[in-house]
Amino acid sequence: MKRQGVFGPMLKPMLATLIDSPFDDADWIFEKKWDGFRIIARITYGAVTLFSRGGKDVTKVYPQIGKALEKIRRTAILDGELVALDKKGRSSFQLLQNAQKTTTRLRYCVFDLLYLDDEDLRSHPLIERKRLLKTILPKESALKYSGHIRKEGKRFFQKAERSGLEGIIAKRARGFYYSGKRTREWLKIKTVLRQEVVIVGFTRPRGSRRYFGSLVLALRDRNQWSYVGRAGTGFDSESLKMIFDKMKPIIGREKPFDQKVPEENLTTWIKPQLVGEVKFSEWTRDGQMRHPVFIGLRDDKRAVKVTREKAITSKGTPTWQK
């Protein structure tokens, strides 16, 4: 394959489908679900470009990752997750929010190899791609090979729960890589409910809190906005100010949906542009999140693309195992 085709436009990453429970299967491998930002790395004989999930060039934002990858003196395209590690070595999305202002340990956890020496590997079995990846990845503190286990997804999920991880990813061991597609070749199983959301307003602060009280949240539903709840926890003083500073320039006058919102007379509406992520206990019957806790902002997805993520329910033998 010609290099222009391989190293031209940024490849869109393959996406995973959410399912409701773990499973065991000898034809599948299981990896940790890293809690960070998806990064595609394009390497041309030591020259490195890093792309976000949406195709934005973030090479200058994370120079330590690019420098570590420069040691790959070949042509290659890698897929992985940029994470910030806490003291126990767990990936933390909240830590990643302030990574540029602190000495947070950043790691690029690499789990796939899409091209090597101008050869397109996407139609090669996953297990073969991972074997090649392990041989070329430099032993650098900023890089981590994302390992896996085979068959025992239930045990691996239980271990992830005990360790406080976000979840696990199941991948068909001999599956191909489908750029830009969400397939059932990759499945994600979460230990807690999490959802990307769009911030459409905020309430006045109370007591000693500054900047705002709660964030009003919405999702895209059939080409319109739908109210899904308010998040009033999960903030510290620094994140309160940071989020408020981002909301001020986009304050608007119109409510983006028809549904009634608690304390609507105390709510300031903003244009639906900021994407965040929350964790919550359950979905209510009227389609709202119960007890949402704010985790952080995301800049790797457009607001109009943020819809409710629904898990596939497995009954009997799941279709992805047949």
SVG drawing of the C-alpha trace seen along z (x, -y; Angstrom):
<svg xmlns="http://www.w3.org/2000/svg" viewBox="-42 -35 57 57">
<polyline fill="none" stroke="black" stroke-width="0.4" points="0.0,0.0 1.3,-3.5 2.4,-5.6 0.1,-8.5 -2.9,-6.2 -1.6,-5.0 -0.3,-8.2 -2.7,-10.7 -5.9,-11.5 -6.3,-10.4 -7.8,-7.0 -11.1,-6.9 -10.9,-4.5 -12.9,-1.4 -15.7,-1.6 -17.1,0.9 -20.7,1.8 -22.0,1.7 -23.4,4.9 -24.9,5.6 -22.9,8.4 -19.5,10.2 -19.1,13.7 -16.6,16.5 -15.5,17.5 -12.3,19.1 -12.6,17.1 -12.4,13.8 -9.7,11.8 -10.4,9.3 -8.6,6.0 -8.9,3.3 -11.2,0.4 -8.9,-2.6 -10.4,-5.8 -9.0,-8.5 -8.8,-9.9 -8.6,-7.8 -5.5,-8.6 -4.4,-7.4 -0.6,-7.7 0.9,-8.0 4.6,-7.4 6.9,-7.9 10.5,-6.9 10.5,-8.8 8.2,-11.6 5.0,-11.4 1.6,-12.9 -1.1,-12.2 -4.8,-12.5 -7.8,-12.7 -10.9,-10.5 -12.4,-13.4 -9.3,-13.9 -7.8,-16.9 -4.0,-17.1 -2.9,-16.9 0.8,-16.3 1.9,-19.5 -0.5,-19.0 1.2,-15.7 4.9,-16.1 6.1,-13.4 4.0,-10.8 5.3,-11.9 8.9,-11.9 8.6,-8.3 7.1,-7.1 9.9,-8.7 12.0,-5.6 9.9,-3.6 12.1,-4.1 9.5,-2.6 6.2,-3.5 3.3,-2.6 -0.2,-3.6 -1.1,-2.7 -4.4,-2.8 -4.6,-3.4 -5.9,-5.4 -4.1,-8.4 -4.6,-8.1 -3.5,-9.7 -2.5,-7.3 -3.3,-7.7 -1.1,-6.5 -2.4,-3.0 -1.7,-2.9 -5.3,-3.2 -6.4,-5.4 -8.4,-8.4 -10.3,-10.7 -10.5,-13.4 -6.7,-13.5 -6.4,-13.7 -8.5,-17.0 -5.7,-18.8 -2.7,-16.9 -1.4,-20.0 -1.2,-22.0 0.3,-19.3 3.0,-16.6 0.4,-13.9 1.8,-10.7 0.6,-10.3 0.6,-7.0 -0.3,-6.0 -1.8,-2.6 -1.5,-1.0 -3.8,1.9 -3.7,2.2 -1.4,1.9 -3.1,0.9 -0.2,0.4 3.4,1.4 6.1,0.7 3.4,-0.5 1.4,2.7 -2.3,2.4 -2.9,4.8 -6.5,4.1 -7.6,7.3 -5.2,9.4 -6.5,11.2 -6.4,9.0 -4.2,11.5 -1.6,11.2 -1.7,7.4 -1.2,7.4 1.8,9.8 3.5,7.5 2.6,4.4 4.4,5.9 7.6,6.4 7.8,2.8 6.7,0.8 9.7,-0.9 10.2,-0.3 9.4,-3.9 7.7,-5.0 5.2,-7.1 4.1,-4.0 2.3,-0.9 1.3,2.2 -2.3,3.0 -2.3,6.7 -5.2,9.1 -6.4,12.5 -8.2,15.1 -11.6,16.8 -12.2,15.9 -14.2,12.6 -16.3,13.1 -13.3,13.5 -11.6,10.6 -14.7,8.4 -14.9,9.3 -11.2,8.3 -11.9,5.0 -14.8,4.3 -12.7,5.0 -9.9,2.8 -12.3,-0.1 -11.8,-0.1 -14.4,-1.5 -14.9,1.8 -13.4,4.2 -13.3,4.6 -14.1,7.9 -12.6,8.4 -12.9,11.2 -9.4,12.7 -9.3,13.3 -11.4,10.2 -10.5,7.5 -10.2,3.7 -13.2,1.7 -12.2,-2.0 -14.9,-4.4 -17.4,-1.6 -19.2,-0.5 -19.4,3.3 -20.0,6.4 -16.4,7.5 -15.5,5.2 -17.8,5.1 -17.5,3.0 -18.9,4.0 -18.9,1.3 -18.6,1.7 -20.6,-1.5 -23.1,-3.4 -21.4,-6.2 -22.7,-8.5 -21.4,-11.4 -23.7,-14.4 -24.1,-17.9 -24.2,-20.9 -27.1,-23.2 -27.4,-25.3 -26.4,-25.9 -28.1,-27.0 -27.1,-29.7 -24.7,-28.6 -25.8,-28.3 -24.0,-28.7 -20.3,-29.0 -20.1,-27.5 -18.9,-29.8 -19.6,-30.0 -22.6,-27.7 -24.8,-25.1 -25.7,-22.4 -25.2,-21.7 -28.3,-21.0 -27.7,-18.1 -29.2,-16.9 -28.7,-14.3 -29.5,-14.3 -32.7,-12.4 -34.1,-12.3 -32.5,-15.6 -33.6,-17.5 -32.4,-17.9 -33.8,-16.0 -33.4,-16.8 -31.7,-14.0 -30.9,-15.5 -28.7,-17.8 -25.3,-17.2 -24.4,-19.1 -21.6,-17.0 -18.2,-15.9 -16.6,-19.3 -13.7,-20.9 -13.0,-24.7 -10.7,-24.5 -13.1,-22.6 -16.0,-24.9 -14.1,-27.9 -12.8,-26.1 -16.2,-25.0 -17.8,-28.3 -15.2,-30.1 -16.0,-27.9 -19.8,-28.5 -19.7,-32.3 -18.9,-33.0 -21.8,-30.8 -24.6,-31.9 -27.9,-32.1 -31.5,-33.0 -33.4,-30.0 -34.1,-26.7 -33.1,-23.9 -36.1,-21.6 -39.7,-21.7 -39.4,-19.6 -39.7,-21.3 -36.6,-21.6 -36.4,-22.0 -35.5,-25.5 -36.0,-26.7 -36.3,-30.3 -32.8,-30.0 -31.3,-28.5 -29.0,-30.2 -29.1,-28.6 -26.1,-28.1 -25.6,-27.0 -25.3,-23.2 -21.6,-23.0 -19.8,-21.6 -19.5,-17.8 -19.0,-16.2 -19.1,-12.8 -21.1,-11.7 -21.5,-8.5 -25.0,-7.7 -27.0,-5.0 -29.7,-4.2 -32.0,-5.5 -35.5,-6.4 -38.7,-5.5 -38.9,-9.1 -35.4,-8.9 -33.5,-10.8 -30.3,-9.8 -30.6,-9.2 -27.9,-10.8 -25.5,-11.9 -22.0,-12.8 -19.9,-14.9 -16.5,-13.4 -15.1,-15.9 -15.3,-17.7 -14.5,-16.0 -13.3,-17.7 -13.1,-14.7 -16.7,-14.5 -19.2,-16.9 -22.2,-17.8 -24.7,-16.9 -23.3,-13.3 -23.9,-12.7 -26.8,-10.3 -27.9,-7.8 -25.8,-4.7 -27.9,-1.6 -26.5,1.7 -27.5,4.9 -29.2,7.3 -28.0,10.9 -30.5,13.7 -29.3,17.3 -26.5,17.4 -25.6,13.9 -25.6,13.3 -22.0,12.1 -20.9,15.5 -22.7,17.5"/>
</svg>
